[in-house]
Amino acid sequence: MKIQLKPVVTEKAVMMIESQNTLTFQTGKITTKQEIKKEIEDLFKIKIKKIRTLIRGSVKYVYIKLKPEFVALDIATKLGIM
């Protein structure tokens, strides 16, 4: 099953890409961390170190910290964020 992941393009999200090697996405409230991790790792062929989530209203924000050998800036460029 494909899940809906929408990249967040804010000043804070871009700073997190550069300084913390972290990508930020917006998704539906019912998706789990395991589903998100599998989708991202399969889609971009990367490994994730940690996933954090924040729920505001009916939207879930997902913060994905990549392992040091993978660069978030490269993924952001593929997505058209940078």
Buried (B, 14 or more C-beta within 10 A) or exposed (E): EEBEBEBBBEEEBBEBBEEEBBBBBBBEEEBEBEBBBEBBBEEBEBEBEEBEBEEEEEEBBBBBBBEEEBEBBBBBEEBEBB
